[in-house]
Amino acid sequence: MEAFNLGLEHILTVPAIVSILVGTLLGVIVGVLPGLGSVIGITMVLPFTFTMGQIPALALMLGIYCGSVYGGSISAIVINTPGTPQAAATALDGFPMAQRGDADVAIGWATTASLIGGLFSVVVLIVAAPELAAFSLNFTAIEYFALGVFALTCIANVSRGAMIKGLLSGMIGLFLATVGVDHVTGDPRFTFDNFELAAGISLIPTIVGLFALSEMFVRASETHVAKPQIVHGVGFKMPKLVEWKNRLGILFKSCAIGSFVGALPGTGAATAAFISYSETKRSSPNKEKLGSGEPDGLVAAESANNAVTGSAMVPTLALGIPGDPVTAVMLGTFIVHGITPGPRLFTENLDLVYAIFLILIAVNITMFVVGAIGAQAFTRVLRVPEPVLMTMVVVIALIGAYGIRGNPIDLLSAFIAGVGGFLLRKNGFPLAPLVIGMVLSQMIENSLRQGLLITRGDFFAFFQRPISLTLFVLTFAILAWPLVRWLLNRRRDTRLARETSE
């Protein structure tokens, strides 16, 4: 109880409250603007958090995260262009409602469902994260190495459709993290006698360049497309309680789907939204109307994608595993502020954990208020000329990258990362594996070395411990499953072809 009271004191300060308000507002704006998204929003302001305390910095990041997931629904409803990938399913029923003059009702459904989905996921986080962290107290360096290898399977999950390129991208991230002075021997690695590289490649400027700058380069290289016409008469209208009565089953089922999917590394809110939408289309009493402006579709999509926000933090807080690009950047935020996610966080900094729980609750409530009051104003943001928007993003990103250490090399790092990210994206290489590789590299290397010291150089002893062996088996199973599925499908097709010929 003392830790809870201390956590409450942490967030009941002026800097923390302001950060919650500003972060949520910025997040919604970032979500409304098509093409930006949660990762770019976080990376734009991440460098500025270095002058802030731990709690205000986390409040700002979490506000942008949750606000951007919700904000994408506004542009999806109003202009049929999802501001973020998570809101793609929202457009299926949201825009038809707006076309028939019910944009305010559609935003009301989306905002309320987002609030309930977000709060539901916080409950999941509060229940699941401590239990998972308590279990991981049994971990030694050997188990952490196995966990790090298992976490690398996230690269496969976020690289579907471009598996080889995703693996190569992850290898680039693992390599970049080794540049600099060896933490054990003190020997320089891959520095080419350059003093600036002795400190290693800074994570934050690299992330800023990879996501924010590369996105601007990509958009600048594409042919200009005229903006779709914006629906007028936008506002916020709360759905009547009687209309919710028959949709409570859909609402809580979608919350459960979103929370489950969010806790799985490498999935994300877009996946949760479409799974939930598909399930609703299968089971809803109004399934024939889905796609033509049915609130069931809005409730399913928005409650599911917002339910991901809290549950995605479960592996991040409890084990230090980033499940997607957003939580990878969030993990970087924790690390640069001296916070080490994992079991020790729940034993040594329990007040901080409670503060995070309370921040998420406050952010979701703030998000609802901001959406209800500012729905009309946010549609005006969509009228900002794209060249002006791109210029603002580039300037903010570069100022932020430079402001971390005041070192010009960070500007160069961000620019090179931006150009590299642009080339990777143009050639179909996903960027998320690169970030995951950079974040996990040091943990894997250090735990491997410590584990070998424990076993006196016997690597096979890693497979003799129950927890590490289980993690290795799970890693192998996840990597082998696509091949097994391909063989099963091939066998089935061969059998069907034989039966047809007979």
Steps between C-alpha positions, in 0.01 A plus 500: 500500500790731572634446146158583354478823701849595388407427138192718538716779638726468195222578255320763712764758416473789257767367257337154488148636450617740228688216328186282501293779346759610245602145408141387443418811296812462285428130462150562368632760254773261381239227459265728305767591244528213248846352459653591835392246761601403852867426435571827322308695763703345781835532321437868426469594868716228655822705498325786681421274796865498605446828683195359680462282806417130469128528570425802273705339221310172527169688521583686179596181315198301617269791417630515145477121467139466611385827344643415157331158491164672560570803281524291185130424528403866444660525156375149418143615569521848352708451182509119465879514546618332821748724679674187629497137381315408821195694378471329161211280617325805648460656156292206378193615693606842626517675164164366374343639819665837433375499141142468615544792743580311819868588537442634850329175604779294345764697691291451815499124453874491420599723792296312759614159373861623507464609862354166612756301299787701646381465859437128450861454387631685805319249722668220303836670546448543875407132542739332257826699516581442871429127469726471197770706670478286817554187293801653326674552837620143450709619205880502497723627217440169321121546503539862390708388203233247405236769547693739276528236227129428538425873474683508168215291359306828508702586191332212317157616615545858381663391172221291351502532124868601501660246730852499355511879487367520854772264625766704321357818653516340845862397441585860409351611833695236692821610328447874554464440875847341513675813371704671773705390798450145621341519846697200627848531347507873423615434144359722221280317248427622146602858586760528220715711737223760516472648848135602448402136441664381821182583692297288258214592272241688703161328501277808507642692199495172309131446579419862414671464164363154421137589557440876495752609236461195276122551499547857382744388230253236381212747488712757317594240238143396424273660246265749661150366547207735546348495844157337524204724568428547869152430634345806662288523813749306708465497877444264790171340594485246779304186402197432716536241775223288352705466181790357702283233662505261206867571426655425838585146390684631193671766708648272764581221255693751290677633811607146585622436144697825497657431839601147403644603163679798655687279746637288213833635371500616139125535444369850573180700501423472128498120525277514808254736330457279194475178702233660716318641197502158332365334812225763523411447136462130580298528820323838505119506470554787255775331300320562169530875560872504579687706244206730434515714815419259783612606851587138583802532268615820668467353847691186402786680326555784746465303822743236369772733372497709817501187716842427353661806661503373856548130434794566264680642802474165684809334342675837480469576872522146636774356277651792309388353167385744230218343304468759222660827383297709747597298807859478369519879504323507837760255632768739379325776695515294819866419454619855428319617815679246715206260525571131435180310415482147636443323830720742694273785398221340703718442805723807505273763341146388580391861549607572143295203376190631679568843352501347150169325569344825623642697207337260253164537675532880500610505135199297384258724688676810363483352151121467529463860619732633229317304231158611622591867520737536205359275226404797282834674554704192411345481154649842429845353559438287192510818290865574586698500171722195478824695423446705817435186703810324363720801573375519857564130560855517360590809703359358823669165443844655434475740793405210724784279374754777558359597838577163663871565547554818301738300282498569123581131440144420609365716217718307258386170652133600464551611140688184403236289673230694313665438163564137593139458616377655176707258290392203711131590472524559126645152460242332721706461818293544820651739754355348817744202501794741490381680814422171675850376416664816638297488821559128570862474388669611822274285718570190291876559484545577870280215621678255268839600641379484858334165436821356357683617812241321715531177299879534457472526125259211455230631265312168501428556869260772387271220380504317834301762692119459480404863431770568242432165329129586480580837345736341247234244408239773457743697283561196280128426479412854394773504235415150375123546489488677157695210346276244670189684382638511145568126505151427637336717233707336229404156628134601507515638145668183376231286662220714353659484156525120525137468611388726214688298240343179628 
